[in-house]
C-alpha cells in the first residue's frame, strides 16, 4: 500500500507534549486515512507511528538498531490482541530495563551472545540500583530479550539469535509450606465454625477443592449442582473482570466433599435472606457483584489467624489440598483435578509426606510377605 503522509495527534490538549501520554497516529494512504490510538511518551509514539507506516506498507517493521526494533516489537505484542494485559505490562517492564544497557544502541546483527551475557550481568549487579533484581526478574528479562532477538532473526535482521546460547537464570522459588492432611482438616473445621459469609465460603472452596483464588471468586451459583462443581472461568487480578481460566486445562468438573455441600446449601440460604439470591457469583460482595481479589486479600490478612492460617497465603490452601488428594489419585487424575496443562507443577505443589511413604512401603512389604507365605 502506498503511503502519502503521516502525523501524530496529541489527545491530551491541556498538557505539554513532554507530559502527554495519549496520542492518535494518523497515516494517509492511497485509499484514505487510517488511525490508531497509542499510549506512551512522545518518543514512543514516534516509534509506533513508524511501525504503523511499515505495517500498512506491507513490510515487517524493522531497524538495525536494537532499541527501535524492541520498541516496535512491543507495539506488535500490544496491538495483536493475542496477549493478556499482564503479559504486555511485563514485556514493557523488561524492555524498559533493557534501555539502560549497552544493547539499546547496538546494531542487531552486531549483538553477540557475550554482549547479551554482559548486559544481563550488569543489570543484576548494577551498583546504582538501591534494590538488586531477583533471579525471577532476571529470568523474565532474559525471556523478553530471547523473544526480541528470536523475532529479529526470523525477520532476517540478524544472522542468528545470540540468546540461543545464553543460559537462563534460575528462578527464585520459595518452597511453600503445606498443611498436613490432619492440619488441613482442623483449618476446615475452624472455617466451618466462623459466621458464614462470602469470604469464608471462598476459603472453603480453596481448602476443600484446591481451587485457585481467582477460580473461587468467579464460581457461579449455577455451576454447583448435584454434588459437583464446574470450574470454567476466573476473576482477573488486574481489573476484577470475569474471563477464561488460567489455561484450557482449568476447565474441569470436581466432586464436592459432604462438608462443602452442606456449607454451600447454608450459604445459599443466607444469600436469599440478604436479598442476594440473584447474584451471579456464589462468593459475591455485599452488593451482589463480583468480589475483587484485592478486597478478598485484605479480609484474609485481617482474619487468617482466626482459622489457624497466620503466616500462610491463600494459595497455600490450594497447595495443601492438592498434597492431600495426591495420595489417592493417579498422576493423570491429579493433573485433571488441579487444572494443570502438564504434570510439571506437581514438583512444586505436592509436598513430602514421610508418613504416607512409610505406610506405602509397609503395605507393599506386608503384601509381598503374605504372598510368599501363601505360595
N, C-alpha and C positions, 0 to 999 in steps of 0.2 A: 504494500500500500504506500502510495507517495505521500510524504509529509510536507505540508506547506508552511507550517509555523507552530510554535508552542509558547505557552506562558503559564505563569503561576498566579492565582488569585488569592489574596490574603483574606481569610474569612473573619478573623478577629480584628475588626476595623479599629477598635479603640486601643489597640496595643501597638507598640513599635515593632518593626519587623524582627528585631532580635528577641522579643518576648513572645511573639506569636507562635502557636503550635498547631493551628488548624488552617489548612490550605485546600484549594481546589486546583488540580492540574488540568490544563486545557491543551489539547492538541488539535490542530486544524489539518484535516486530511483532504484528499481529493473527493471524498464522499460526504464531507461535513465535519462538524466539530464533535470531539469526544472529550469527556471529562471524567475525573476520578478524585475522590476526596482522599486527603492524606493528613496524618497526624505526626508531627515531629518538628525539628528545627528547620530553619531556612535552608541550611546546607543539605540536610537530609531530603528536603522537598526538591531541591535542585537535582540531587542524585536520582530521586524517584521519578522525576519528570524525564530524565534521560532514559531511564529504564522503560518508562511508559512509551516513549517515542520508538525505542528499539522494538518493543513488543508489537506495536502497531505496524512497524515496517516489516514484521515477519522475521526478524532476526533475533538471535539469542542475545539478551543484554550481556555485555562483556566489557572488560577493561583489562589492560596489562597490569593495572595497579590493584593490589590485594584489597586495600581499603574501599575503593569504589566498587569492586566486584562483591565484597562482603555486604556492603550496603544494599546493592541490587538484589543479592540473594535473600536478604531479609524481606524486601518488598515482595518477592515471589512467594515466600513462605506465608506471609500475612494475607496476601490477596488471593491465594489459591483456594482458600476455604477448606483445605484438607487437614489443617492442624488446629488443635484446640487452643483457645486463648492463652492458657497457662504455658503451653509449649512455645508459642510465639514470644510470650513475655520472657521466657527463659532464654530463647535464642537471642533476643535483644540484649539481655544482660551479658551473655557470653561475648557477643560482638563488641559491646562497649568495653569490656575488659581487654579485648584484643587490640583496641585502639591505642593502648598505652605501650604496645610492644613495637619492636623494630620491623615486624612483618607488615605493619599497616601501609607503609610507603614503598614496599618492595614490589618488584615485578613478579607476577605469578610464576613465570617459568624459571625465575632465579631462586625460588624458595627451595631449600634442601631439607631433608629430614633433620639435620643438625640445627638448622635455623629454627625449626619448629620446637625441637627439644630445648634450645636456648631460650626461646620465648616463654615456654611453659615453666622452665626452671626459674626464670627471672620473675614471673608472676607469682610463683609460690614463695620466693624468698625476698621479694621486694621490701627493702627496709623502710620505705616511705609509708607502707601500709600499717595503720595502727593495729589492725587485727589480721592475722595471717589467714589465707584462704585454706579451707579444709580440703582434704583429698576428694571428697564428694563434689565440691565446687570445681576443683581442677578436672575431675572426670567429665563434668558437664561441658567445660570449656574445650577439653580435648575432643569430645564428641562433636561439638559445633564446628571446630576447626577441621575435623575429618570430613564432615559433610560438605563444607565450603570447598575444600581442596578437591574432594572427590567430584563435585559438580563441575568445578573448573576444568578438571581433567576430561570429564565427559564432554564438555563443550569445546574441547580442543585448544584450551588456552594454556595448558602446561603439559609437558611430555609424560608425566606420571603424577600420582598422588603421593607427595612426600610423607603424608601422615600414615601411609600403609605400614611403615616400619617403626613408627613411634609408639612405644608401649603405653597403654592406658594406665593412669594412676589407680591404685587400689582404692575402692570406695570405702569410706568410713561407715561402718555398720555396727552400731551398738547392739549387743545381744539383749533382746527384750526378755525380761523375766516373766515367766508364765505361772499362773496359779496351778497347783496340783489339782487333780480332779476333786479331791475332798475339799480343798480350799475354795475351788470354784463353786461347789455346791453350797458352801457357807455364804459366799457372796450372793448367790441367787436367793438364798433364804433371807438374808438381810434386806435385799431389794423387795422381796415379797412382803416384808413387814412394814415397809415405808408406805406413807399415803400415796396411792397410785395416781400419777399424772403422766403427761406425755414424755417427760424426761426419764422417769423410772421405766416406762414402757419401752423406750428406745434402748435403755441399758439391758433390759431383759431380752430383747431381740438379739443384741450382740452377744450376750453371755450364753443364751440357750441355742442360738443358731449359728454363731460365728459370723454374723453379718458385719460388713464394714459400716462405719458411722453413716456415710453418705447413703448407703442402701437402706438402713433402718429408718432414716428420716424421710426417705422417698416412698416408703412402702404404702400402698393404697389400702384402704379398708377392704375394698373388693378383692384384693389379692390374697386374702386369708379366707379359706373355706374348707370344710370337711377335714380339718386337721392338717392341712397343708398350707404352705406359704410360698407364693410365687414372687420371685425377685426378677425384675426386668428393667429397672431404672435406678437412678441415683441423683442426689442433690449435689449440684456443683458447689464446691467450696468457695469459688471466687464471687459468684453473684446470687447464689441461692436458687437458681433455676433448676427445674427437674429435666433431666436429659437421660441418655442411654447410660448403662453401667460402664464400669472401667474398661471392659472388653466384652466381646461376644460371649465369652465363657461365663460372664456374670449373669447371663440369663439362665435361671435354674429354678427348680421347684423342690422345696425341702419339707420333710415331715416335721411337725412340731411336737416336742415332748408335752405330756399332760399338764405340767405346771404352767407352761407358756399358754396353752389353750385356755386354761382357766383364767389367767390374767388378761388375756385378750377379751374374753367374754365379760369380765368385770369392767375393763376399761371402756368397752362399748356402752355399757350401762351408764357409766359416769359421763361419757360424752353426750349421751341422749339427755341426761339430766341437766347438763350445762348448755343445751341447745346447739351442740356441735355435731349432731348425728349426720349432717350433710357435708361435713368437712371431707375433702378429697383424701388427704393423707391420714394414716392411722395416728401417727405421733404429731398431730397438728399443734400449732401455737394456740394461745388462749382466744384468738380471734377466728380460728378455723383455717388459717393459712398455713403454708409450709414453714416449718421451723428451720431457721438458718443454722448451719453448723457452728458458726461463731457463738450464737446465743446458747446452743446446747453445751459448748465447751465451757462457757462461763459458769453455767449451772454445775457442770461436772467438777470444775475446780473448787467450787464452794461447798459441794456436798459429798465428794467421793469418800471422805473419811467416815461418813455415816454408814457406808456399806463395805468397810474394810478394804478400800481401794486407794488409801492415801499413798501418794508417790507413784501411782500407776496411771497410765494413759488409757483413753477409751479403746485404743487399738489392741491393748493387751487383753481385753476381754475376748476379742477375736482369736488372738494367739492361744489363749488358754482353752477355749472351746475346741479349736482345731487340734491342739495337742491331745485333748481328751478323746475325741471321737476317732482320731487316727489309730488308736489301739484296737479298734473294732472294725476297720474298713480296709479294703484293698487299696493300693495306691491310686488306682484309676477312679474308684468311687470317691476317694478323698479329694481328688482333683476336681471332680464334678461338684461335690458338696461345697468346696471352698470357692468355686468360681474362678479357678486358675486356668490360664491358657496352656500351661505345661506343669510338670512336676517340680520344676526348678525352685519355686518358692517354699517347697516343703523343707528345704535345708535351713530356711530361716524360721519358719513358723512352728515346726514340730520340735519340741524341746525334749531333752533327755529325761527319761523316766526309768531309773535303775530298778525300781520295784517291778515295773512291767516287764523289763528284760529278765529279771530274776524269776518271775512267775513263768515266763515263756520257756526259759531254759529248764526250769524244774519240771514243768509239764512235759516237755519233749523227752527228757531223760526218764521220767516215770513211765511214759508211754512206751519208750523203747525197751525198758527193763521188763515191763509187763508182757510185751510181745515175745521177748526172748524166752521168758519163763513158760509161756503157753505153747511155744513150739518145741 
